[in-house]
Amino acid sequence: MNLNGNGYANGNGYANGNGNGYANGNGNGYANGNGNGYANGNGNGYANGNGNGHEHGRLRLLIVDRAATRVGIRMALDGTVAVCAEADDTEHAIRAAKQEQPDLALVGDHIAGDGLAAIRGICRAAPGCAVVVLAGAHDADYLLECVRAGAVGYVPGPLDAERLRRVVTAAGANEAVVPRSMVLELVLELQGGGTGADGLTSRESQVLGMLRRGHKTSDIADRLAIAPVTVRRHISELVRKTGVENRAALTASLACSGARASQGRVQRS
């Protein structure tokens, strides 16, 4: 992550926001977005620290990323959070989370070790900690993997200081932080790809979603660290459960459901 970019997607916020905020924000704040502050938009949020139960009214932050990025994050958030610990690898991140019990962890996707293991470990070591992933790019598969691991936020691409502060405050206010352009992926994943299949296992849902996003068998196997024959077995089971004729029909049905969802989103925007 660098702190000199243009923010997310089209820079217009998250969820169904039509302003510069989050959720249904119509202004520059969060939640109901009726002002420039947070929570109820009247300046009573975390930034000014008027008694929200954090250290001196500020969120306690764990930063897990490369040294240069950690410096940029500290500079961007100076005075708005209390940085309680830093780490540049999975092992130290989990240890710091257990010792410090932070309110929020920002986890880069280029840390040493397994980033998903870091997310899972931090969530187990500090159950009250909200984990937000600072990702290098829009990657729907990685977004979903991070959410499954326990993250409540996924922030792809370049990020400037102002937007970073908004992300931190939103996560601190128990809001999910996901770019509006990627919310549909979460919805379709919960819906099982829109195929109408019932009783899918977690792994089958993963395979189904990756098929919908155009991955081949070898790609799915590499991503999920399973054998190609196992992927084909999951696909055969998906064909049976969805009641289609074969893999080609399954892929076609997924493409149609995704197109319908995208068209509906465009018509509502």
Backbone as a ProteinNet text record, in pm:
[ID]
protein_1_A
[PRIMARY]
MNLNGNGYANGNGYANGNGNGYANGNGNGYANGNGNGYANGNGNGYANGNGNGHEHGRLRLLIVDRAATRVGIRMALDGTVAVCAEADDTEHAIRAAKQEQPDLALVGDHIAGDGLAAIRGICRAAPGCAVVVLAGAHDADYLLECVRAGAVGYVPGPLDAERLRRVVTAAGANEAVVPRSMVLELVLELQGGGTGADGLTSRESQVLGMLRRGHKTSDIADRLAIAPVTVRRHISELVRKTGVENRAALTASLACSGARASQGRVQRS
[TERTIARY]
84.8	0	87.1	55.6	121.1	16.7	63.6	-30.8	-37.6	-21.4	-28.4	-115.9	-207.1	-290.5	-425.4	-515.6	-646.9	-758.7	-727.6	-833.4	-883.7	-1012.7	-1070.7	-1155.3	-1152.3	-1243	-1266	-1388.5	-1414.6	-1412.3	-1370.2	-1350.3	-1475.8	-1587.3	-1712.2	-1764.2	-1685	-1728.4	-1753.6	-1832.5	-1855.2	-2004.4	-2033.8	-2172.1	-2259.6	-2370.9	-2457.5	-2443.6	-2334.2	-2314.2	-2317.1	-2383	-2387	-2308.5	-2227.8	-2143.7	-2002.2	-1933.5	-1794.9	-1774.8	-1881.7	-1870.3	-1896.1	-1958.5	-1982.1	-2130.8	-2166.9	-2305.8	-2399	-2494.7	-2586.8	-2549.3	-2423.6	-2378	-2412.5	-2466.6	-2493.1	-2410.7	-2311.3	-2224.4	-2082.2	-2005	-1865.7	-1834.4	-1936.4	-1913.4	-1942.8	-1983	-2010.8	-2152.2	-2194.5	-2327.7	-2433.4	-2500.4	-2604.5	-2550.3	-2422	-2350.4	-2414.7	-2456.1	-2521.2	-2429	-2301.3	-2208.2	-2069.2	-1971.4	-1833.5	-1769	-1847.1	-1790.7	-1814.7	-1827	-1844.3	-1964.2	-1997.6	-2114.3	-2237.1	-2285	-2403.5	-2366.8	-2241.6	-2200.1	-2192.4	-2189.1	-2183.9	-2055.2	-1951.3	-1822.2	-1801.3	-1885.1	-1871.6	-1806.1	-1733.7	-1675.4	-1539.9	-1457.1	-1329.9	-1223.5	-1230.1	-1122	-1098.2	-1205.7	-1184	-1183	-1205.4	-1185.3	-1270.4	-1397.9	-1484	-1545.4	-1462.1	-1512.9	-1569.7	-1492.4	-1540.8	-1480.5	-1409.7	-1360.6	-1224.7	-1159.9	-1029.7	-922	-799.4	-687.9	-685.4	-711.9	-718.1	-813.8	-921.6	-1019.8	-977.6	-867.8	-819.6	-815.1	-833.3	-821.1	-678.2	-664.7	-532.7	-507.1	-402.1	-378.7	-254.3	-269.2	-158.1	-135.7	-12.4	20.7	108.5	63.2	138.9	168.4	290.5	326.8	477.3	525.1	665.9	701.2	828.6	872	836.2	861.7	835.2	686.8	602.9	459	412.5	470.8	432.3	461.6	573.8	607.7	501.9	461.9	359.5	226.6	190.7	65.1	70	180.7	193.6	182.4	247.2	241.4	99.6	30.5	-105.4	-203.6	-181.3	-276.1	-228.3	-124	-65.6	-169.5	-183.6	-276	-417.1	-450.6	-587.5	-600.5	-488.8	-488.8	-368.9	-370.8	-256.4	-196.5	-81.5	-16	45.3	-14.5	30.6	136.2	145.7	245.5	258.5	373.3	399.1	463.4	446.4	507.8	522.4	618.2	636.2	623.9	581.8	559.9	447.7	403.6	287.5	311	423.6	450.5	448.8	519.2	524.1	388.5	313.6	182	89.1	87.1	0.2	44	174.4	226.7	189.7	203	169.8	20.9	-62	-207.3	-244.1	-183.2	-212.9	-170.7	-56	-4.2	-75.7	-104.4	-156.1	-307.8	-376.1	-521.7	-567.3	-521.7	-557.7	-704.6	-752.8	-889.1	-896	-785.6	-783.2	-645.4	-641.9	-516.4	-524	-425.9	-410.3	-305.4	-343.2	-254.1	-228.2	-102.5	-65.2	-58.6	-71.5	-71.5	67.2	169.3	305.4	393.1	332.9	412.3	479.8	585.8	654.1	565.3	557.4	469.5	334.9	243.8	110.9	18.2	-25.3	-112	-245.2	-303.4	-430.2	-411.9	-298.2	-269.9	-256.2	-200.8	-189.1	-327	-417.7	-553.6	-621.3	-615.8	-678.4	-615.9	-483.9	-414.8	-447.5	-452.8	-486.2	-628.8	-721.3	-860.9	-875.3	-798.4	-803.5	-735.7	-621.3	-544.5	-611.6	-682.5	-748.5	-889.8	-984.1	-1119.4	-1189.2	-1150.3	-1213.9	-1149.4	-1051.5	-977	-1041.5	-1065	-1114.6	-994.3	-991.6	-879.2	-918.6	-838.2	-858.6	-734.8	-755.8	-646.1	-616.9	-490.2	-445.2	-387.2	-464.7	-428.5	-369.6	-289.8	-225.4	-316.2	-420.8	-506.3	-644.5	-739.5	-872.8	-864.1	-888.2	-881.7	-998	-1103.5	-1224.6	-1197.6	-1112.5	-1082.5	-1012.4	-917.6	-844.6	-935.1	-1021.5	-1120	-1199.6	-1252.1	-1335.3	-1253.9	-1129.4	-1043.6	-1017.2	-994.9	-970.2	-1092.5	-1209.4	-1333.3	-1354.5	-1330.7	-1343.7	-1244.4	-1127.7	-1026.2	-1060.5	-1154	-1196.2	-1186.3	-1136.2	-1122.5	-1259.7	-1268.6	-1391.7	-1373.5	-1253.3	-1228.4	-1125.4	-1139.4	-1047.1	-1031.6	-910.8	-885.2	-783.1	-826.5	-733.5	-678.8	-562.5	-507.1	-446.6	-405.6	-344.7	-440.9	-383.6	-465.1	-399.1	-472.6	-414.7	-446.3	-384.4	-392.9	-535.9	-609.5	-746	-835	-825.2	-909	-866.3	-737.5	-692	-754.5	-759.4	-822.3	-970.3	-1036.9	-1178.8	-1197.8	-1110.6	-1117.2	-1098.9	-1000	-971.3	-1089.2	-1145.7	-1258.3	-1381	-1406.3	-1521	-1505	-1385.8	-1362.1	-1372.8	-1325	-1334.8	-1476.8	-1565.4	-1707.4	-1786.9	-1715.2	-1777.8	-1849.1	-1793.7	-1847.7	-1756.7	-1814.6	-1735.4	-1681.9	-1559.5	-1496.4	-1461.4	-1548.5	-1529.6	-1567.1	-1484.4	-1519.5	-1654.4	-1728.2	-1861.6	-1857.1	-1749.7	-1738.6	-1720.8	-1691	-1665.8	-1774.5	-1872.2	-1978.7	-2057.2	-2077.6	-2154.5	-2091.4	-1957.6	-1891.3	-1928.5	-1936.5	-1976.3	-2120.1	-2206.9	-2347.8	-2362.9	-2297.9	-2308.1	-2248.9	-2143.1	-2084	-2182	-2249.4	-2348.9	-2467	-2496.4	-2607.9	-2567.3	-2442.8	-2396.8	-2390.1	-2358.6	-2344.1	-2476.3	-2587.3	-2716.4	-2769.1	-2717.7	-2759.2	-2880.2	-2915.6	-3028.4	-2991.5	-2862.6	-2819.5	-2830.7	-2878	-2888.8	-2786.3	-2749	-2664.6	-2521.5	-2467.5	-2328.5	-2236	-2126.2	-2024.2	-1946.4	-1868.2	-1787	-1692.6	-1628.6	-1535.2	-1606.5	-1725.6	-1801.7	-1840.7	-1875.2	-1909.3	-1789.1	-1671.2	-1549.9	-1525.2	-1534.1	-1511.6	-1614.6	-1739.3	-1845.7	-1817.9	-1777.3	-1747.9	-1631	-1529	-1412.3	-1446.3	-1533.7	-1582.9	-1656.9	-1739.4	-1814.1	-1721	-1606.5	-1511.7	-1415	-1438.7	-1364.3	-1237.6	-1214.8	-1093.7	-1102.7	-989.5	-980.3	-949.8	-960.5	-937.5	-800	-697.5	-561.7	-547	-612.5	-608	-673.6	-788.5	-860.6	-777.7	-716.6	-633.2	-517.6	-450.8	-337.9	-383.9	-495.4	-543.1	-586.7	-651.7	-703.6	-607.1	-492.4	-390	-447	-521.1	-575.8	-540.7	-556.5	-522.7	-629	-589.2	-686.8	-798.1	-764.7	-867.5	-971.8	-929	-1024	-1115.8	-1059.9	-1141.9	-1247.3	-1205.4	-1301	-1410.1	-1374.7	-1473.1	-1575.5	-1527.5	-1618.8	-1710.7	-1655	-1735.8	-1843.5	-1808.3	-1907.7	-2020.9	-1985.9	-2087.8	-2174	-2113.7	-2189.2	-2287	-2241.4	-2330.3	-2451.2	-2426.4	-2536.1	-2631.4	-2575.4	-2660	-2738.5	-2682.1	-2753.1	-2849.3	-2838.1	-2932.1	-2908.3	-2785.6	-2754.9	-2694.3	-2674.1	-2631.3	-2483.6	-2399.8	-2255.8	-2186.7	-2053.3	-1977.4	-2004.6	-2015.3	-2041.8	-2173.5	-2274.4	-2404.3	-2396.3	-2316.7	-2297.8	-2231.6	-2124.3	-2054.6	-2145.5	-2227	-2319.3	-2421.9	-2471.8	-2571.2	-2509.6	-2383.6	-2314.3	-2293.7	-2257.9	-2238.2	-2367.7	-2477.8	-2607.6	-2648.5	-2627.2	-2665	-2580.3	-2450.6	-2364.2	-2403.2	-2440.5	-2482.5	-2610.5	-2705.3	-2831.5	-2805.4	-2715.4	-2684.7	-2618.5	-2526.3	-2458.3	-2555	-2646.3	-2744.7	-2836.9	-2878.3	-2962.2	-2892.6	-2763.6	-2686.9	-2678.4	-2653.9	-2644.6	-2778.4	-2889	-3020.1	-3055.2	-3006.8	-3038.9	-2948.8	-2831.9	-2735.3	-2773.3
-119.8	0	123.1	223.9	351.9	453.7	562.7	660.2	784.4	766.1	881.1	855.1	757.2	718.3	785.8	728.2	791.4	719.1	624.2	558.2	434.2	408.7	282.5	297.4	194.6	183.6	320.9	370.7	500.5	610.9	576.7	676.7	735.2	671.1	729.5	666.3	584	527.8	379.9	329.8	187	157.9	27	-19.9	58.8	111.5	182.7	333.4	376.4	518.3	602.1	714.2	802.2	929.9	930.4	1045.1	998.5	1057	1020	935	888	810.7	663.6	602.7	459.3	433.3	303.1	260.3	347.2	412.1	492.6	640.4	665.9	802.6	896	1011.5	1110.8	1236.7	1224.7	1337.5	1289.4	1344.9	1307.8	1224.3	1180.5	1104.7	958.2	895	751.9	730.4	602.3	566.7	648.1	741	814.5	938.1	960.8	1057.4	1193.9	1256.2	1385.5	1499.5	1470.8	1577.2	1533.1	1590.8	1558.1	1471.5	1425	1343.7	1196.8	1120.2	976.5	937.2	806.7	756.1	831.3	931.8	1004.8	1132.2	1142.1	1251.1	1386.3	1394.7	1526.2	1548.4	1470.3	1493.4	1425.8	1330	1264.1	1127.6	1104.5	972.6	957.7	875.2	837.6	944.4	1019.9	1113.3	1209.7	1268.1	1362.9	1298.1	1167	1090.7	1132.7	1154	1196.1	1077.7	993.8	890.6	769.6	706.6	585.9	460	471.1	352.5	304.7	377.2	337.3	412.9	380.1	442	591.5	673.5	818.4	858.6	783.9	814.9	777.1	701.8	663.8	512.3	467.4	325.2	278.2	157.5	95.9	11.5	45.7	-8.9	-96.9	-212.7	-300.5	-287.8	-256.7	-243.6	-361.2	-436.9	-552.6	-530.3	-490.2	-460.4	-438.4	-407.4	-377	-246.2	-231.5	-116.8	16.5	30.4	158.1	192.7	92	116.6	150.6	85.6	116.2	262	312.6	453	543.2	512	591.9	588.7	472.9	459.7	541.3	532.8	610.9	760.3	804.6	947.7	989.5	905.3	938.3	942.4	856.5	844	914.8	991.7	1056.8	1137.8	1106.7	1179.1	1126.4	1034.8	984.4	844	772.4	638.3	625	520.1	485.8	357	366.6	247.9	168.9	53.9	-24.4	-126.9	-163.5	-262.4	-261.8	-310.9	-326.6	-462.3	-514.6	-642.9	-648.3	-731.8	-746.1	-890.8	-979.7	-1118	-1178.3	-1295.1	-1358.9	-1391.3	-1451.2	-1494.5	-1377.9	-1270.2	-1154.9	-1083.5	-1086	-1022.4	-1090.8	-1223.1	-1297.7	-1278.4	-1280.5	-1260.1	-1121	-1019.3	-883.1	-869.6	-933.3	-926.7	-988.2	-1100.2	-1166.7	-1081.7	-1017.5	-938	-805	-738.1	-601.3	-591.7	-692.9	-689.2	-558.3	-533.6	-408.3	-404.1	-283.7	-266.7	-295.5	-266.3	-275.7	-320.1	-403.4	-443.4	-414.7	-343.7	-323.5	-422.1	-510.9	-618.8	-607.5	-584.6	-578.1	-717.4	-725.3	-857.2	-897.1	-820.6	-854.8	-888.1	-924	-955.2	-1090.8	-1109.5	-1237.8	-1342.9	-1460.1	-1564.2	-1562.3	-1638	-1653.9	-1544	-1456.1	-1346.5	-1393.4	-1497.9	-1550.8	-1612	-1676.6	-1731.7	-1619.6	-1506.6	-1391.5	-1340.6	-1332	-1286.2	-1379.9	-1510.4	-1608.7	-1602.8	-1593.7	-1592.2	-1469	-1353.3	-1229.3	-1236.1	-1286.6	-1296.1	-1391.2	-1499.5	-1591.7	-1532.8	-1467.7	-1414.6	-1293	-1213.8	-1092.1	-1087.6	-1158.2	-1168.6	-1034.8	-933.7	-803.1	-714.6	-766.8	-688.1	-699.3	-585.8	-583.1	-582.1	-675.3	-686.2	-630.3	-538.2	-481.4	-511.5	-569.1	-607.4	-494.5	-456.8	-358.5	-435.3	-446.6	-532.5	-451.7	-519.7	-450.9	-428.5	-508.2	-497.9	-553.2	-525.1	-583.6	-731.4	-816.5	-961.3	-1022.8	-1059.1	-1109.5	-1236.7	-1322.9	-1447.2	-1419.9	-1327.9	-1295.9	-1224.1	-1137.9	-1073.3	-1178	-1276.1	-1378.4	-1464	-1494.6	-1571.1	-1493.2	-1363.3	-1280.2	-1274.3	-1260	-1255.9	-1388.5	-1499.8	-1630.8	-1645.3	-1584.4	-1594.2	-1508.3	-1413.4	-1331.7	-1181.7	-1136.2	-992.3	-926.2	-800.7	-723.2	-614.9	-606	-504	-549.8	-499.1	-530.5	-402.6	-348.8	-220	-238.8	-246	-270.5	-142.6	-154.9	-47	65.7	173.1	288.2	351	411.3	467.1	593.5	704.2	826.6	840.1	938.3	951.8	977	1061.6	1093.9	970.5	891.9	773.2	667.8	659.9	566.7	600.7	727.9	768.1	731.6	746	709.3	558.8	482.7	336.9	295.8	352.7	318.9	354.4	471.5	513.8	426.7	391.2	305.9	169.7	109.7	-20.8	-10.9	98.7	118.4	135.5	177.4	193.8	68.1	-45.7	-176.5	-181.3	-112.5	-118.6	-204.9	-281.3	-353.7	-253.9	-274.3	-182.8	-260.7	-252.4	-322.6	-225.6	-213.9	-123.7	-160.1	-59.8	-81	-172.6	-161.2	-241	-389.2	-426	-566.3	-627.1	-547.4	-597.9	-708.9	-696.4	-797.2	-935.6	-941.8	-1071	-1137.7	-1059.1	-1114.1	-1164.8	-1088	-1126.8	-1256.3	-1263.2	-1382.8	-1504.2	-1483	-1594.7	-1649.4	-1558.2	-1601.1	-1671.4	-1630.1	-1690.1	-1817.8	-1859.3	-1978.1	-1959.6	-1835.8	-1810.5	-1790.6	-1789.7	-1766.6	-1887	-2006.3	-2124.2	-2193.5	-2155.7	-2221.5	-2352.3	-2382.7	-2508.7	-2500.1	-2607.7	-2614.9	-2712.9	-2694.2	-2790.9	-2796	-2684.8	-2683.8	-2678.5	-2750.1	-2739.7	-2610.1	-2573.3	-2452.2	-2461	-2576.5	-2593	-2587.8	-2648.2	-2644.4	-2501.6	-2423.4	-2283.5	-2207.4	-2237.6	-2174.2	-2209.5	-2337	-2382.5	-2320.6	-2316.9	-2259.9	-2113.6	-2038.8	-1897.7	-1877.3	-1961.9	-1947.9	-1985.8	-2083.1	-2114.6	-1995.2	-1932.8	-1816	-1702.8	-1690.4	-1584.3	-1625.3	-1741.1	-1778.4	-1858.3	-1911.9	-1989.1	-2128.9	-2177.5	-2313.8	-2409	-2539.3	-2640.3	-2624.8	-2605.6	-2592.3	-2468.6	-2358.2	-2235.4	-2257.3	-2322.9	-2349.4	-2438.3	-2540.5	-2631.5	-2557.4	-2471.1	-2394.8	-2300	-2234.5	-2134.1	-2198.5	-2311.9	-2378.3	-2482.7	-2499.5	-2594.9	-2736.8	-2775.6	-2911.6	-2969.2	-3099.1	-3164.2	-3135.5	-3127.9	-3106.2	-3210.6	-3335.4	-3438.8	-3408.7	-3345.2	-3306.7	-3195.5	-3103.5	-2996.5	-3055.7	-3150.4	-3212.8	-3288.5	-3346.1	-3416.9	-3316.8	-3202.1	-3098.4	-3050.1	-3033.4	-2985.5	-3087.4	-3214.4	-3318.9	-3314.6	-3290.7	-3281.9	-3157.8	-3048.3	-2926.4	-2946.7	-3016.9	-3048.6	-3127.7	-3224.9	-3307.1	-3222.4	-3140.4	-3063.6	-2953.6	-2898.2	-2791	-2843.3	-2972	-3032.1	-2999.2	-2953.6	-2924.1	-3048.2	-3042.1	-3160.4	-3191.5	-3088.8	-3108.8	-2979.8	-2983.3	-2866.5	-2745.3	-2766.3	-2654.6	-2586.4	-2666.4	-2609.6	-2535.9	-2590.5	-2524	-2389.1	-2385.2	-2259.7	-2158.9	-2205.7	-2116.5	-2057.1	-2139.6	-2090.2	-1987.8	-2008.8	-1913.2	-1781.1	-1787.7	-1666.5	-1587.2	-1656.9	-1590.4	-1523.3	-1593	-1536.3	-1415.6	-1421.6	-1307.3	-1188	-1214.4	-1106.4	-1041.4	-1123.8	-1068.3	-981.4	-1026.1	-949.4	-817.3	-821.5	-698.8	-602.9	-654.6	-570.1	-504.3	-579.7	-522.5	-413.3	-432.6	-330.8	-203.1	-215.1	-97.6	-22.7	-97.2	-32.8	40.3	-11	53.9	169.9	178.9	284.1	416.7
0	0	0	-83.2	-69.5	-31.9	25	78.4	-8.3	-139.3	-227.6	-348.4	-335.4	-448.7	-445.4	-520.9	-536.8	-466.9	-380.9	-304.6	-372.8	-363.6	-405.1	-529.3	-610.4	-724.5	-788	-782.1	-840.8	-736	-615	-511.8	-453.2	-475.2	-428	-300.7	-238.3	-110.9	-118.9	-27.9	-14.2	-10.4	-13	-3.5	-100.5	-50.3	-142.7	-128.5	-71.8	-45.7	-172	-168.5	-283.7	-260	-155.2	-128.9	-110.9	-19.2	2.3	124.6	180.8	304.6	284.5	380	378.6	397.4	387.1	407.3	323.9	388	309.2	313.5	337.3	358.4	243.3	273.8	172.1	194.8	279.2	304.1	311.3	397.5	407.7	529.6	598.4	720.9	704.7	811.3	811.6	864.4	865.1	915	842.1	914.4	843.5	773.4	785.6	703.2	691.4	802.5	789.2	828.7	834.5	867.5	831.5	893.5	862.2	967.7	1062.8	1169.8	1147.5	1252.7	1244.3	1328	1324.2	1397	1350.7	1430	1386.7	1311.9	1272.9	1185.9	1251.4	1384.6	1446.8	1524.1	1486.9	1547.9	1680.6	1716	1845.8	1835.4	1725.6	1704.8	1766.7	1698.8	1756.9	1740.6	1633.8	1605.9	1720.7	1775.4	1882.4	2020.9	2025.1	2148.1	2265.2	2244	2354	2426.5	2482.3	2571.2	2503.5	2414.9	2350.9	2408.6	2518.8	2586.1	2537.6	2445.2	2397.7	2475.1	2448.4	2518.5	2489	2593.6	2579.7	2467.3	2451.8	2349.2	2208.9	2195.4	2062.7	2047.4	1924.8	1896.3	1919.3	1972.7	1988.5	1864.1	1791.1	1657.6	1652.6	1587.5	1552.3	1402.4	1362.2	1220	1180.4	1081.8	1033.7	886.1	856.9	718.5	711.2	593.5	575.2	644.5	680.5	761.2	696.8	567.3	500.7	503.6	484.5	487.1	627.3	727.7	865.7	899.8	851.3	874.1	811.6	688.6	622.2	695.2	746.9	820.6	948.9	1020.5	1144.6	1116.3	1011.6	977.9	941.2	864.2	820.6	936.4	1035.9	1146.9	1273.3	1263.3	1380.3	1456.6	1585.6	1672	1672.5	1580.2	1573.8	1631.7	1644	1701.7	1795.3	1876.3	1959.9	1904.6	1839.6	1784.1	1898.9	1929.4	2044.8	2008	1877.4	1836.8	1685.9	1639.3	1497	1472.8	1353.5	1317.9	1166.9	1120.9	976.9	931	1022.3	982.3	1065.6	1022.7	1084.2	1231.5	1262.1	1398.9	1496.5	1461.5	1551.8	1560	1450.9	1452	1551.5	1548.8	1640.1	1784.3	1806.1	1941.6	1993.8	1908.6	1949.6	1978.3	1896.1	1917.4	2051.8	2084.7	2211.4	2329.8	2317.8	2429.5	2445.4	2333.5	2339.5	2332.5	2277.9	2261.9	2196.1	2073.6	2005.4	1966.2	1939.3	1888.9	1739	1670	1525.1	1477.9	1375.5	1312.2	1163.2	1111.8	968.2	920.4	829.8	786.2	636.5	600.1	459.6	399	267.1	203.1	153.3	191.4	151.1	271.1	382.2	500.2	484.1	561.4	560.4	626.5	566.3	619.4	550	602	544	594.8	504.6	545.6	600.8	541	591	729.3	752.4	885	986.8	944.3	1033.7	1073.7	976.4	1006.1	1105.3	1074.7	1164.1	1303.4	1309.1	1438.1	1519.5	1454.9	1526.1	1580.5	1498.5	1542.7	1661.2	1663.7	1777.5	1899.5	1879.9	1992.8	2054.7	1972.8	2021.3	1963.2	2023.4	1967.9	1947.6	2023	2009	1905.5	1833.3	1735.1	1597.5	1533.6	1395.8	1302	1207.5	1114.8	979.1	928.9	795.4	712	594.8	507.1	408.5	399.6	301.6	184	78.5	-34.2	-148.8	-229.8	-340	-459	-472.6	-590.3	-560.3	-650.3	-641.1	-677.5	-582.7	-604.5	-528.2	-600.2	-535.8	-457.7	-511.1	-441.1	-308.2	-310.6	-187.4	-87.8	-137.9	-50.1	26.4	-44.5	18.4	114.9	78.8	168.6	297.1	285.1	403.1	493.3	434	512.8	584.6	513.6	578.1	693.9	680.5	785.7	907	889.2	1002.2	982.5	867.5	844	828.1	872	854.1	749.7	694.5	594.1	492.9	371	262.4	181.7	179.4	116.2	4.8	-120.8	-231	-292.3	-352.6	-432.1	-350.3	-418.2	-350.5	-250.5	-149.4	-40.8	9.7	10	62.5	211.2	274.8	419.7	466.7	394.9	437.5	435.2	327.7	317.9	418.8	446.6	549	683.2	717.3	844.2	845.9	732.2	726.1	743	679.7	693	838.5	904.3	1043.9	1133.1	1112.3	1195.6	1170.9	1045.5	1014.4	1080.4	1068.8	1130.9	1282.5	1338	1482.9	1531.2	1440.8	1473.8	1441.3	1427.2	1400.3	1265.9	1167.5	1031.9	945.7	854.4	755.9	654.5	610.1	515.2	388.9	290.6	163.5	51.8	-52.9	-163.3	-222.7	-259.6	-315.2	-436.4	-515.7	-637.6	-610.3	-484.4	-452.5	-364	-323.9	-237.3	-305.7	-437.3	-509.9	-497.1	-494.8	-480.2	-348.3	-242.7	-113.3	-117.3	-180.5	-189	-268.9	-384.5	-467.7	-398.1	-321.6	-248.4	-145.1	-73.7	24.3	-43.2	-165.3	-238	-310.9	-297.1	-366.9	-516.4	-559.8	-702.5	-773.6	-701.6	-765	-840.4	-813.2	-889	-828.8	-707.4	-642.9	-577.2	-567.2	-505.3	-354	-294.9	-149.6	-95.7	29.3	97	48.4	-1.4	-44.1	76.8	68.1	171.6	150.2	250.3	238.1	119.2	101.1	-10	-144.2	-150.8	-276	-311.6	-210.3	-235.8	-289.4	-234.1	-283.5	-429.4	-460.7	-598.4	-692.1	-648	-729.7	-761.1	-658.4	-679.3	-774.6	-764.1	-851.4	-994.7	-1011.8	-1146.3	-1205.7	-1124.1	-1171.3	-1212.6	-1144.2	-1176.8	-1287.6	-1349.3	-1467.5	-1446.7	-1326.1	-1299.7	-1360.7	-1408.4	-1458.4	-1343.5	-1371.7	-1268	-1203.8	-1285.7	-1232.7	-1145.2	-1184.5	-1104.1	-967.7	-968.9	-844	-753.1	-810.7	-731.6	-667.4	-743.7	-689.2	-579.4	-603.5	-507.9	-377	-386.4	-267.6	-210	-276.6	-231.7	-221	-323.5	-330.7	-467.8	-483.6	-609.7	-715.6	-842.7	-949.8	-949.8	-916.8	-914.3	-807.9	-697.6	-592	-641.7	-717.4	-775.1	-867.7	-952	-1044.2	-969.2	-855	-774.1	-719	-673.6	-623.6	-735.5	-853.9	-966.2	-1002.3	-1000.7	-1028.5	-926.6	-801.4	-696.9	-716.6	-759.7	-786.9	-902.9	-1004.6	-1117.3	-1068.6	-980.4	-927.7	-844.1	-754.8	-662.7	-733.5	-838.5	-908.5	-1014	-1044.4	-1137.5	-1282.9	-1314.9	-1454.8	-1519.7	-1651.1	-1724.9	-1708.1	-1712.7	-1705.4	-1662.8	-1663.7	-1620.5	-1708.4	-1837.4	-1928.6	-1894.3	-1862.1	-1825.7	-1692.6	-1600.3	-1471.5	-1490.8	-1571.3	-1597.4	-1664.8	-1758.4	-1828.5	-1733	-1640.7	-1544.9	-1451.2	-1414.6	-1327.9	-1400.2	-1527.6	-1605.7	-1616.9	-1635.7	-1647.7	-1517.3	-1404.5	-1275.2	-1243.3	-1277.2	-1253.6	-1339.1	-1464.1	-1553.2	-1504.1	-1457	-1405	-1283.2	-1195	-1074.5	-1111.5	-1207.8	-1250.4	-1316.4	-1398.2	-1464.9	-1362.9	-1262.7	-1159.2	-1083	-1060.6	-988.4	-1070.7	-1201.4	-1288.1	-1292.2	-1301.1	-1309.1	-1180.8	-1067	-939.7	-908.5	-975.3	-942.8	-1007.1
[MASK]
+++++++++++++++++++++++++++++++++++++++++++++++++++++++++++++++++++++++++++++++++++++++++++++++++++++++++++++++++++++++++++++++++++++++++++++++++++++++++++++++++++++++++++++++++++++++++++++++++++++++++++++++++++++++++++++++++++++++++++++++++++++++++++++++++++++++++++++

